Amino acid sequence: MTIAINKYIVANPSVCHGKPVFKGTRVMVWQVLEMLSADKTPADVLRAFPTLTKKHISAALNYASSLTQKNYVIINTFSQTAA
């Protein structure tokens, strides 16, 4: 089941472990956000992921902004240690 997050971003448990990706790609939103946080330019992102456009980058930033604006807290429930 695919969930549309916005016009450009979707999530599906069977694609990239359910992480948000850009529609029609396997490019995960976190990859773009991580590049931008590492001082890469939008042009650098577009070179790394030629299937994306500036609108995809804006959608990723908007998505990240909406998470913090609406007071969502993301908690990692994946355990790194074996029981």
N, CA, C and O atoms as CSV, one atom per row, in Angstrom:
chain,resi,resn,atom,element,x,y,z
A,1,MET,N,N,0.840,-1.182,0.000
A,1,MET,CA,C,0.000,0.000,0.000
A,1,MET,C,C,0.885,1.245,0.000
A,1,MET,O,O,1.682,1.450,0.916
A,2,THR,N,N,0.741,2.052,-1.010
A,2,THR,CA,C,1.524,3.284,-1.121
A,2,THR,C,C,0.778,4.437,-0.468
A,2,THR,O,O,-0.413,4.642,-0.702
A,3,ILE,N,N,1.495,5.177,0.346
A,3,ILE,CA,C,0.938,6.356,1.012
A,3,ILE,C,C,1.563,7.590,0.376
A,3,ILE,O,O,2.786,7.730,0.351
A,4,ALA,N,N,0.726,8.478,-0.134
A,4,ALA,CA,C,1.217,9.728,-0.714
A,4,ALA,C,C,1.446,10.725,0.409
A,4,ALA,O,O,0.512,11.088,1.124
A,5,ILE,N,N,2.671,11.161,0.561
A,5,ILE,CA,C,2.999,12.154,1.583
A,5,ILE,C,C,2.775,13.553,1.027
A,5,ILE,O,O,2.238,14.427,1.707
A,6,ASN,N,N,3.186,13.750,-0.200
A,6,ASN,CA,C,2.865,14.969,-0.935
A,6,ASN,C,C,2.952,14.627,-2.421
A,6,ASN,O,O,3.053,13.451,-2.771
A,7,LYS,N,N,2.915,15.597,-3.276
A,7,LYS,CA,C,2.881,15.348,-4.723
A,7,LYS,C,C,4.102,14.566,-5.216
A,7,LYS,O,O,4.014,13.839,-6.205
A,8,TYR,N,N,5.229,14.711,-4.536
A,8,TYR,CA,C,6.473,14.117,-4.996
A,8,TYR,C,C,7.005,12.980,-4.118
A,8,TYR,O,O,7.894,12.240,-4.539
A,9,ILE,N,N,6.476,12.839,-2.918
A,9,ILE,CA,C,7.023,11.876,-1.962
A,9,ILE,C,C,5.969,10.852,-1.572
A,9,ILE,O,O,4.820,11.194,-1.293
A,10,VAL,N,N,6.384,9.587,-1.557
A,10,VAL,CA,C,5.493,8.484,-1.173
A,10,VAL,C,C,6.228,7.552,-0.217
A,10,VAL,O,O,7.452,7.607,-0.091
A,11,ALA,N,N,5.469,6.705,0.447
A,11,ALA,CA,C,6.049,5.661,1.296
A,11,ALA,C,C,5.272,4.379,1.036
A,11,ALA,O,O,4.047,4.389,0.914
A,12,ASN,N,N,6.005,3.283,0.954
A,12,ASN,CA,C,5.407,1.977,0.722
A,12,ASN,C,C,6.270,0.959,1.459
A,12,ASN,O,O,7.481,0.914,1.240
A,13,PRO,N,N,5.672,0.137,2.331
A,13,PRO,CA,C,6.465,-0.828,3.100
A,13,PRO,C,C,7.312,-1.757,2.235
A,13,PRO,O,O,8.315,-2.287,2.714
A,14,SER,N,N,6.937,-1.968,0.978
A,14,SER,CA,C,7.694,-2.878,0.117
A,14,SER,C,C,8.780,-2.168,-0.706
A,14,SER,O,O,9.466,-2.805,-1.506
A,15,VAL,N,N,8.934,-0.860,-0.511
A,15,VAL,CA,C,9.961,-0.101,-1.227
A,15,VAL,C,C,10.874,0.568,-0.204
A,15,VAL,O,O,10.417,1.378,0.603
A,16,CYS,N,N,12.132,0.238,-0.236
A,16,CYS,CA,C,13.126,0.845,0.665
A,16,CYS,C,C,12.706,0.776,2.131
A,16,CYS,O,O,12.881,1.733,2.885
A,17,HIS,N,N,12.154,-0.357,2.517
A,17,HIS,CA,C,11.747,-0.606,3.907
A,17,HIS,C,C,10.738,0.421,4.432
A,17,HIS,O,O,10.674,0.679,5.634
A,18,GLY,N,N,9.956,1.000,3.526
A,18,GLY,CA,C,8.921,1.944,3.935
A,18,GLY,C,C,9.397,3.363,4.144
A,18,GLY,O,O,8.607,4.234,4.507
A,19,LYS,N,N,10.673,3.610,3.921
A,19,LYS,CA,C,11.170,4.977,4.096
A,19,LYS,C,C,10.606,5.858,2.977
A,19,LYS,O,O,10.404,5.380,1.861
A,20,PRO,N,N,10.353,7.124,3.260
A,20,PRO,CA,C,9.844,8.017,2.219
A,20,PRO,C,C,10.822,8.122,1.048
A,20,PRO,O,O,12.017,8.350,1.233
A,21,VAL,N,N,10.283,7.950,-0.159
A,21,VAL,CA,C,11.067,8.050,-1.394
A,21,VAL,C,C,10.364,9.014,-2.339
A,21,VAL,O,O,9.197,9.356,-2.151
A,22,PHE,N,N,11.090,9.437,-3.345
A,22,PHE,CA,C,10.475,10.274,-4.371
A,22,PHE,C,C,9.718,9.368,-5.325
A,22,PHE,O,O,10.241,8.358,-5.796
A,23,LYS,N,N,8.482,9.744,-5.601
A,23,LYS,CA,C,7.591,8.941,-6.436
A,23,LYS,C,C,8.286,8.497,-7.724
A,23,LYS,O,O,8.896,9.297,-8.433
A,24,GLY,N,N,8.175,7.188,-8.003
A,24,GLY,CA,C,8.732,6.634,-9.217
A,24,GLY,C,C,10.224,6.354,-9.152
A,24,GLY,O,O,10.825,5.968,-10.154
A,25,THR,N,N,10.836,6.545,-7.970
A,25,THR,CA,C,12.270,6.303,-7.804
A,25,THR,C,C,12.495,5.471,-6.538
A,25,THR,O,O,11.559,5.178,-5.793
A,26,ARG,N,N,13.733,5.105,-6.320
A,26,ARG,CA,C,14.139,4.494,-5.063
A,26,ARG,C,C,15.071,5.456,-4.308
A,26,ARG,O,O,15.818,5.042,-3.421
A,27,VAL,N,N,15.015,6.732,-4.671
A,27,VAL,CA,C,15.809,7.754,-3.996
A,27,VAL,C,C,15.068,8.141,-2.722
A,27,VAL,O,O,13.935,8.620,-2.764
A,28,MET,N,N,15.727,7.923,-1.597
A,28,MET,CA,C,15.093,8.219,-0.309
A,28,MET,C,C,15.257,9.697,0.045
A,28,MET,O,O,16.286,10.314,-0.228
A,29,VAL,N,N,14.223,10.232,0.653
A,29,VAL,CA,C,14.206,11.647,1.016
A,29,VAL,C,C,15.385,11.980,1.920
A,29,VAL,O,O,15.998,13.036,1.768
A,30,TRP,N,N,15.711,11.095,2.856
A,30,TRP,CA,C,16.814,11.389,3.774
A,30,TRP,C,C,18.125,11.594,3.026
A,30,TRP,O,O,18.981,12.347,3.490
A,31,GLN,N,N,18.302,10.940,1.875
A,31,GLN,CA,C,19.547,11.098,1.126
A,31,GLN,C,C,19.719,12.536,0.640
A,31,GLN,O,O,20.813,13.096,0.708
A,32,VAL,N,N,18.650,13.115,0.158
A,32,VAL,CA,C,18.688,14.500,-0.317
A,32,VAL,C,C,18.878,15.455,0.857
A,32,VAL,O,O,19.686,16.382,0.783
A,33,LEU,N,N,18.140,15.232,1.934
A,33,LEU,CA,C,18.270,16.104,3.100
A,33,LEU,C,C,19.673,16.025,3.692
A,33,LEU,O,O,20.224,17.039,4.120
A,34,GLU,N,N,20.246,14.842,3.719
A,34,GLU,CA,C,21.606,14.681,4.239
A,34,GLU,C,C,22.614,15.423,3.374
A,34,GLU,O,O,23.531,16.057,3.896
A,35,MET,N,N,22.454,15.351,2.064
A,35,MET,CA,C,23.355,16.085,1.180
A,35,MET,C,C,23.264,17.587,1.422
A,35,MET,O,O,24.281,18.276,1.496
A,36,LEU,N,N,22.037,18.084,1.545
A,36,LEU,CA,C,21.859,19.520,1.776
A,36,LEU,C,C,22.436,19.937,3.121
A,36,LEU,O,O,23.001,21.025,3.241
A,37,SER,N,N,22.302,19.091,4.128
A,37,SER,CA,C,22.842,19.427,5.452
A,37,SER,C,C,24.370,19.373,5.465
A,37,SER,O,O,25.008,19.944,6.349
A,38,ALA,N,N,24.946,18.688,4.488
A,38,ALA,CA,C,26.402,18.608,4.364
A,38,ALA,C,C,26.934,19.696,3.426
A,38,ALA,O,O,28.024,19.571,2.866
A,39,ASP,N,N,26.153,20.753,3.267
A,39,ASP,CA,C,26.540,21.912,2.453
A,39,ASP,C,C,26.650,21.628,0.964
A,39,ASP,O,O,27.320,22.369,0.246
A,40,LYS,N,N,26.002,20.567,0.487
A,40,LYS,CA,C,25.916,20.340,-0.951
A,40,LYS,C,C,24.848,21.277,-1.495
A,40,LYS,O,O,23.889,21.598,-0.793
A,41,THR,N,N,25.001,21.707,-2.709
A,41,THR,CA,C,24.034,22.613,-3.323
A,41,THR,C,C,22.924,21.805,-3.986
A,41,THR,O,O,23.084,20.608,-4.224
A,42,PRO,N,N,21.799,22.455,-4.285
A,42,PRO,CA,C,20.764,21.761,-5.058
A,42,PRO,C,C,21.314,21.214,-6.376
A,42,PRO,O,O,20.901,20.141,-6.818
A,43,ALA,N,N,22.236,21.934,-7.003
A,43,ALA,CA,C,22.837,21.443,-8.247
A,43,ALA,C,C,23.617,20.151,-8.004
A,43,ALA,O,O,23.610,19.255,-8.848
A,44,ASP,N,N,24.289,20.051,-6.855
A,44,ASP,CA,C,25.005,18.821,-6.500
A,44,ASP,C,C,24.020,17.656,-6.354
A,44,ASP,O,O,24.284,16.545,-6.814
A,45,VAL,N,N,22.902,17.924,-5.717
A,45,VAL,CA,C,21.872,16.898,-5.522
A,45,VAL,C,C,21.350,16.429,-6.876
A,45,VAL,O,O,21.208,15.230,-7.112
A,46,LEU,N,N,21.072,17.364,-7.746
A,46,LEU,CA,C,20.536,17.011,-9.058
A,46,LEU,C,C,21.547,16.239,-9.902
A,46,LEU,O,O,21.162,15.392,-10.707
A,47,ARG,N,N,22.817,16.523,-9.726
A,47,ARG,CA,C,23.849,15.744,-10.424
A,47,ARG,C,C,23.911,14.321,-9.866
A,47,ARG,O,O,24.086,13.363,-10.618
A,48,ALA,N,N,23.769,14.189,-8.556
A,48,ALA,CA,C,23.833,12.866,-7.921
A,48,ALA,C,C,22.598,12.031,-8.246
A,48,ALA,O,O,22.679,10.808,-8.359
A,49,PHE,N,N,21.464,12.694,-8.393
A,49,PHE,CA,C,20.190,12.012,-8.648
A,49,PHE,C,C,19.511,12.667,-9.853
A,49,PHE,O,O,18.621,13.500,-9.677
A,50,PRO,N,N,19.915,12.307,-11.068
A,50,PRO,CA,C,19.420,12.991,-12.271
A,50,PRO,C,C,17.921,12.845,-12.522
A,50,PRO,O,O,17.365,13.583,-13.335
A,51,THR,N,N,17.258,11.913,-11.846
A,51,THR,CA,C,15.808,11.773,-12.039
A,51,THR,C,C,15.024,12.818,-11.246
A,51,THR,O,O,13.818,12.974,-11.442
A,52,LEU,N,N,15.705,13.530,-10.357
A,52,LEU,CA,C,15.018,14.524,-9.534
A,52,LEU,C,C,15.077,15.906,-10.173
A,52,LEU,O,O,15.891,16.175,-11.057
A,53,THR,N,N,14.185,16.774,-9.697
A,53,THR,CA,C,14.146,18.171,-10.130
A,53,THR,C,C,14.203,19.068,-8.895
A,53,THR,O,O,14.181,18.580,-7.765
A,54,LYS,N,N,14.276,20.364,-9.113
A,54,LYS,CA,C,14.257,21.311,-7.997
A,54,LYS,C,C,12.963,21.173,-7.197
A,54,LYS,O,O,12.956,21.409,-5.989
A,55,LYS,N,N,11.884,20.798,-7.852
A,55,LYS,CA,C,10.609,20.621,-7.144
A,55,LYS,C,C,10.686,19.456,-6.164
A,55,LYS,O,O,10.058,19.495,-5.107
A,56,HIS,N,N,11.443,18.429,-6.502
A,56,HIS,CA,C,11.633,17.309,-5.575
A,56,HIS,C,C,12.390,17.777,-4.327
A,56,HIS,O,O,12.041,17.415,-3.203
A,57,ILE,N,N,13.426,18.582,-4.544
A,57,ILE,CA,C,14.205,19.106,-3.414
A,57,ILE,C,C,13.319,19.963,-2.519
A,57,ILE,O,O,13.367,19.835,-1.295
A,58,SER,N,N,12.525,20.821,-3.109
A,58,SER,CA,C,11.600,21.661,-2.334
A,58,SER,C,C,10.610,20.806,-1.564
A,58,SER,O,O,10.290,21.112,-0.416
A,59,ALA,N,N,10.122,19.739,-2.182
A,59,ALA,CA,C,9.171,18.844,-1.512
A,59,ALA,C,C,9.824,18.175,-0.309
A,59,ALA,O,O,9.177,17.990,0.722
A,60,ALA,N,N,11.096,17.811,-0.428
A,60,ALA,CA,C,11.809,17.190,0.688
A,60,ALA,C,C,11.968,18.175,1.846
A,60,ALA,O,O,11.753,17.819,3.005
A,61,LEU,N,N,12.340,19.401,1.529
A,61,LEU,CA,C,12.492,20.413,2.571
A,61,LEU,C,C,11.152,20.735,3.225
A,61,LEU,O,O,11.072,20.912,4.441
A,62,ASN,N,N,10.111,20.808,2.416
A,62,ASN,CA,C,8.777,21.069,2.947
A,62,ASN,C,C,8.343,19.939,3.878
A,62,ASN,O,O,7.772,20.191,4.939
A,63,TYR,N,N,8.611,18.703,3.486
A,63,TYR,CA,C,8.265,17.542,4.301
A,63,TYR,C,C,9.003,17.595,5.642
A,63,TYR,O,O,8.388,17.411,6.693
A,64,ALA,N,N,10.307,17.844,5.613
A,64,ALA,CA,C,11.089,17.926,6.846
A,64,ALA,C,C,10.587,19.062,7.731
A,64,ALA,O,O,10.491,18.911,8.949
A,65,SER,N,N,10.273,20.182,7.126
A,65,SER,CA,C,9.756,21.314,7.873
A,65,SER,C,C,8.418,20.995,8.528
A,65,SER,O,O,8.175,21.363,9.677
A,66,SER,N,N,7.557,20.313,7.791
A,66,SER,CA,C,6.230,20.000,8.338
A,66,SER,C,C,6.322,19.058,9.524
A,66,SER,O,O,5.496,19.134,10.434
A,67,LEU,N,N,7.316,18.164,9.535
A,67,LEU,CA,C,7.462,17.249,10.666
A,67,LEU,C,C,7.765,18.006,11.947
A,67,LEU,O,O,7.190,17.712,12.994
A,68,THR,N,N,8.660,18.972,11.871
A,68,THR,CA,C,9.013,19.705,13.078
A,68,THR,C,C,7.970,20.759,13.425
A,68,THR,O,O,7.737,21.041,14.600
A,69,GLN,N,N,7.348,21.338,12.416
A,69,GLN,CA,C,6.335,22.363,12.659
A,69,GLN,C,C,5.139,21.785,13.409
A,69,GLN,O,O,4.551,22.453,14.259
A,70,LYS,N,N,4.786,20.552,13.094
A,70,LYS,CA,C,3.610,19.928,13.706
A,70,LYS,C,C,3.957,19.132,14.960
A,70,LYS,O,O,3.150,18.345,15.453
A,71,ASN,N,N,5.174,19.350,15.470
A,71,ASN,CA,C,5.630,18.732,16.710
A,71,ASN,C,C,5.698,17.213,16.663
A,71,ASN,O,O,5.541,16.557,17.693
A,72,TYR,N,N,5.928,16.646,15.484
A,72,TYR,CA,C,6.117,15.201,15.408
A,72,TYR,C,C,7.488,14.852,15.966
A,72,TYR,O,O,8.470,15.556,15.731
A,73,VAL,N,N,7.537,13.771,16.697
A,73,VAL,CA,C,8.797,13.270,17.204
A,73,VAL,C,C,9.007,11.899,16.588
A,73,VAL,O,O,8.147,11.025,16.698
A,74,ILE,N,N,10.138,11.710,15.944
A,74,ILE,CA,C,10.448,10.442,15.312
A,74,ILE,C,C,11.373,9.674,16.246
A,74,ILE,O,O,12.438,10.161,16.624
A,75,ILE,N,N,10.960,8.486,16.606
A,75,ILE,CA,C,11.739,7.657,17.511
A,75,ILE,C,C,12.182,6.402,16.761
A,75,ILE,O,O,11.369,5.732,16.124
A,76,ASN,N,N,13.462,6.094,16.840
A,76,ASN,CA,C,13.990,4.892,16.215
A,76,ASN,C,C,13.656,3.705,17.110
A,76,ASN,O,O,14.145,3.601,18.235
A,77,THR,N,N,12.826,2.823,16.601
A,77,THR,CA,C,12.438,1.645,17.385
A,77,THR,C,C,13.249,0.418,16.994
A,77,THR,O,O,13.013,-0.675,17.508
A,78,PHE,N,N,14.204,0.595,16.085
A,78,PHE,CA,C,15.057,-0.498,15.656
A,78,PHE,C,C,16.185,-0.659,16.662
A,78,PHE,O,O,16.945,0.276,16.915
A,79,SER,N,N,16.285,-1.844,17.227
A,79,SER,CA,C,17.309,-2.111,18.223
A,79,SER,C,C,18.616,-2.475,17.531
A,79,SER,O,O,18.638,-3.344,16.659
A,80,GLN,N,N,19.690,-1.822,17.909
A,80,GLN,CA,C,21.006,-2.111,17.356
A,80,GLN,C,C,21.674,-3.309,18.038
A,80,GLN,O,O,22.626,-3.877,17.502
A,81,THR,N,N,21.185,-3.686,19.198
A,81,THR,CA,C,21.792,-4.795,19.928
A,81,THR,C,C,20.879,-5.995,19.950
A,81,THR,O,O,19.656,-5.853,19.972
A,82,ALA,N,N,21.459,-7.164,19.943
A,82,ALA,CA,C,20.662,-8.400,20.014
A,82,ALA,C,C,20.301,-8.675,21.466
A,82,ALA,O,O,21.074,-8.388,22.380
A,83,ALA,N,N,19.131,-9.225,21.659
A,83,ALA,CA,C,18.676,-9.512,23.028
A,83,ALA,C,C,19.349,-10.738,23.592
A,83,ALA,O,O,19.081,-11.120,24.731
